[in-house]
Amino acid sequence: MIKRESRNELRKVRHRRIRKKVVGTPERPRLSVYRSLRYIYAQIIDDTRGHTLVAASSLEPEIRSGLTSTKDIEAARRVGEVIARRALEKGITRVVFDRGGYPYHGRIQALAEAAREAGLEF
């Protein structure tokens, strides 16, 4: 009998492989993205201390207001803008992008491009 792994298990394998190379430092923290079926989450993390420096998600009322859905590309774009603004307020300008094992298109790409346009470098 052949054991088939779910898409999420395969994503986790890809994420572990990416995390071997992508590490957040105090000078250049890691922008980590997680995507659920209903929301999208982003965090900027300093891996040397294990601290989350900035976070944003489409679950927050500030981001949800004016959106028709919390799970589409527009919501991801808004999360990218908010995370970039909060990072710049804390003095974070450069990050390393961790796509979390997800393909770089759709919501992940929209979040990354919005964060770049708002002033983050990666």
C-alpha positions as CSV (number, residue, x, y, z in Angstrom):
1,M,0.0,0.0,0.0
2,I,1.4,3.4,-1.0
3,K,1.3,6.1,1.6
4,R,0.4,9.5,0.2
5,E,1.4,12.6,2.0
6,S,-1.0,15.6,2.2
7,R,-0.2,18.9,0.6
8,N,0.4,20.5,4.0
9,E,2.9,17.8,5.0
10,L,4.8,18.4,1.7
11,R,4.7,22.1,2.4
12,K,6.2,21.5,5.9
13,V,9.0,19.5,4.3
14,R,9.7,22.4,1.9
15,H,9.6,24.9,4.8
16,R,12.1,22.9,6.8
17,R,14.4,22.8,3.8
18,I,14.1,26.6,3.3
19,R,14.7,27.2,7.0
20,K,18.1,25.5,6.9
21,K,19.2,28.4,4.7
22,V,17.0,31.4,5.8
23,V,17.9,32.7,9.2
24,G,16.8,36.0,10.8
25,T,19.5,38.1,12.5
26,P,19.2,41.3,14.5
27,E,20.5,43.3,11.5
28,R,18.2,41.5,9.0
29,P,15.3,39.7,10.7
30,R,13.1,37.1,8.9
31,L,9.7,37.9,7.4
32,S,7.7,34.7,7.9
33,V,4.4,34.2,6.2
34,Y,1.7,31.7,7.2
35,R,-1.4,31.1,5.1
36,S,-4.6,29.4,6.4
37,L,-7.8,28.8,4.5
38,R,-9.4,31.9,6.1
39,Y,-6.5,34.3,7.1
40,I,-3.0,35.3,6.2
41,Y,-0.4,36.0,8.9
42,A,3.0,37.7,8.7
43,Q,5.7,38.1,11.4
44,I,9.2,39.6,11.5
45,I,11.3,37.4,13.7
46,D,14.8,37.7,15.2
47,D,15.9,34.0,15.2
48,T,19.0,34.6,17.4
49,R,16.8,35.6,20.3
50,G,13.7,33.8,19.2
51,H,11.6,37.0,19.5
52,T,8.8,38.2,17.2
53,L,9.5,41.9,16.6
54,V,6.5,42.8,14.5
55,A,3.3,40.9,13.5
56,A,0.2,41.5,11.4
57,S,-2.7,39.3,10.1
58,S,-5.9,39.7,8.2
59,L,-7.6,38.7,11.5
60,E,-7.0,42.2,13.0
61,P,-9.9,44.7,12.9
62,E,-7.6,47.4,11.5
63,I,-6.9,45.3,8.4
64,R,-10.4,43.7,8.1
65,S,-12.2,47.0,7.9
66,G,-13.1,47.7,4.3
67,L,-12.3,44.2,3.0
68,T,-14.9,42.0,1.4
69,S,-12.9,38.9,2.4
70,T,-10.0,38.1,4.7
71,K,-8.7,35.3,2.5
72,D,-8.1,36.9,-0.9
73,I,-5.2,38.8,-2.6
74,E,-6.4,42.2,-1.4
75,A,-6.3,41.1,2.2
76,A,-2.7,39.8,1.7
77,R,-1.7,43.1,0.1
78,R,-3.1,45.0,3.1
79,V,-1.2,42.7,5.5
80,G,2.0,43.4,3.6
81,E,1.5,47.1,3.8
82,V,0.7,47.0,7.5
83,I,3.7,44.8,8.4
84,A,6.0,47.1,6.4
85,R,4.7,50.2,8.1
86,R,5.0,48.6,11.6
87,A,8.6,47.4,10.8
88,L,9.7,50.8,9.6
89,E,8.3,52.4,12.8
90,K,10.5,50.0,14.8
91,G,13.5,50.9,12.6
92,I,13.6,47.6,10.6
93,T,14.3,48.3,6.9
94,R,15.9,45.1,5.6
95,V,14.5,41.6,6.1
96,V,15.0,38.1,4.6
97,F,11.8,36.6,3.2
98,D,10.6,33.2,4.4
99,R,7.7,32.1,2.2
100,G,6.9,29.2,4.6
101,G,7.1,26.5,1.9
102,Y,4.3,28.0,-0.1
103,P,4.7,28.7,-3.8
104,Y,5.6,32.3,-4.6
105,H,2.4,33.3,-6.3
106,G,-1.0,34.5,-5.4
107,R,-1.4,35.7,-1.8
108,I,2.2,35.2,-0.9
109,Q,3.4,37.2,-3.8
110,A,0.9,40.0,-3.2
111,L,2.0,40.3,0.5
112,A,5.7,40.4,-0.5
113,E,5.2,43.0,-3.3
114,A,3.1,45.2,-1.0
115,A,5.8,45.1,1.7
116,R,8.4,46.0,-0.8
117,E,6.4,48.9,-2.2
118,A,5.8,50.1,1.4
119,G,9.5,50.3,2.0
120,L,10.9,47.0,3.2
121,E,14.0,45.7,1.4
122,F,14.4,42.0,0.6
